[in-house]
Amino acid sequence: MAKESTNRADELKSIGWSSDDVTRYAELWEYRQRWGAMNLEREDRQFLRKAEAALPKIVTGKAAAKKPTQEKSYYRWLRFYLEAMNEAELAFNLSQGARGAWPILIEEELRALDYYEPVLGLPDTIKAKKFGAVREEIANRAAKLAPEAADSHSFNFQTPLENLKAQESTKWRQLREGEAANDLSYPVLNEQTVENFRQEVRKEVVVLIRETFPSLAETDKPEPPADWNLAES
């Protein structure tokens, strides 16, 4: 008896089987469900075996539940804000090599997530709420850099998510909440300062993620090399 509760005729069609063969498979599958394989002709049983061998394997259990890190809601939430900031910076007419402190911060958080691959389920995302205060502290440090090293622009952190919610339903929260929610300051670092700032952020964020997420409590993965990126992993 087949384990599936419904036939998979549509999948056969999607991998190039003819309409006649797809229809035959569906009819034979239904017959087998009702009367058992022993009541089918030998040729029909062989046809069913051939069809089911051609179908993609059904993944169950933990493997079925596991999504790539980049598809997890928390990761996509960070990517959403990074893309909004990247778009805003195009209108800032920044000098060559200059970069906003906030996108550097998010890029390094995403980089650490790519490397450590936490589960990013509810236990992880609850703990991740404390990251908000850390981001604020790091952004404040950037804003206090010497005038020759940093410039300030305005960016409404609330607008991107408000616009998204006007178009579709989402449970995402704002990146900045509480007293910082209406802070429009957006410090930008010049080319000479960007790399040092990035290295400082990287050290802090890597430790923060490794020590905060419950799903990484038993990880034995060392810190990523300074030149590590996802393409090289």
Secondary structure in CASP SS format (residue, H / E / C, confidence):
PFRMAT SS
TARGET T0000
AUTHOR 0000-0000-0000
METHOD secondary structure of the structure
MODEL  1
M C 1.00
A C 1.00
K C 1.00
E C 1.00
S C 1.00
T C 1.00
N C 1.00
R C 1.00
A H 1.00
D H 1.00
E H 1.00
L H 1.00
K H 1.00
S H 1.00
I C 1.00
G C 1.00
W C 1.00
S C 1.00
S H 1.00
D H 1.00
D H 1.00
V H 1.00
T H 1.00
R H 1.00
Y H 1.00
A H 1.00
E H 1.00
L H 1.00
W H 1.00
E H 1.00
Y H 1.00
R H 1.00
Q H 1.00
R H 1.00
W H 1.00
G C 1.00
A H 1.00
M H 1.00
N H 1.00
L C 1.00
E C 1.00
R H 1.00
E H 1.00
D H 1.00
R H 1.00
Q H 1.00
F H 1.00
L H 1.00
R H 1.00
K H 1.00
A H 1.00
E H 1.00
A H 1.00
A H 1.00
L C 1.00
P C 1.00
K C 1.00
I C 1.00
V C 1.00
T C 1.00
G H 1.00
K H 1.00
A H 1.00
A H 1.00
A H 1.00
K C 1.00
K C 1.00
P C 1.00
T H 1.00
Q H 1.00
E H 1.00
K C 1.00
S H 1.00
Y H 1.00
Y H 1.00
R H 1.00
W H 1.00
L H 1.00
R H 1.00
F H 1.00
Y H 1.00
L H 1.00
E H 1.00
A H 1.00
M H 1.00
N H 1.00
E H 1.00
A H 1.00
E H 1.00
L H 1.00
A C 1.00
F C 1.00
N C 1.00
L C 1.00
S C 1.00
Q C 1.00
G C 1.00
A C 1.00
R E 1.00
G E 1.00
A H 1.00
W H 1.00
P H 1.00
I H 1.00
L H 1.00
I H 1.00
E H 1.00
E H 1.00
E H 1.00
L H 1.00
R H 1.00
A H 1.00
L H 1.00
D H 1.00
Y H 1.00
Y H 1.00
E C 1.00
P C 1.00
V C 1.00
L C 1.00
G C 1.00
L H 1.00
P H 1.00
D H 1.00
T H 1.00
I H 1.00
K H 1.00
A H 1.00
K H 1.00
K H 1.00
F H 1.00
G H 1.00
A H 1.00
V H 1.00
R H 1.00
E H 1.00
E H 1.00
I H 1.00
A H 1.00
N H 1.00
R H 1.00
A H 1.00
A H 1.00
K C 1.00
L C 1.00
A C 1.00
P C 1.00
E C 1.00
A C 1.00
A E 1.00
D E 1.00
S E 1.00
H E 1.00
S E 1.00
F C 1.00
N C 1.00
F C 1.00
Q C 1.00
T H 1.00
P H 1.00
L H 1.00
E H 1.00
N H 1.00
L H 1.00
K H 1.00
A H 1.00
Q H 1.00
E C 1.00
S C 1.00
T C 1.00
K C 1.00
W C 1.00
R C 1.00
Q C 1.00
L C 1.00
R C 1.00
E C 1.00
G H 1.00
E H 1.00
A H 1.00
A C 1.00
N C 1.00
D C 1.00
L C 1.00
S E 1.00
Y E 1.00
P E 1.00
V E 1.00
L E 1.00
N C 1.00
E H 1.00
Q H 1.00
T H 1.00
V H 1.00
E H 1.00
N H 1.00
F H 1.00
R H 1.00
Q H 1.00
E H 1.00
V H 1.00
R H 1.00
K H 1.00
E H 1.00
V H 1.00
V H 1.00
V H 1.00
L H 1.00
I H 1.00
R H 1.00
E H 1.00
T H 1.00
F C 1.00
P H 1.00
S H 1.00
L H 1.00
A C 1.00
E C 1.00
T C 1.00
D C 1.00
K C 1.00
P C 1.00
E C 1.00
P C 1.00
P C 1.00
A C 1.00
D C 1.00
W C 1.00
N C 1.00
L H 1.00
A H 1.00
E H 1.00
S C 1.00
END
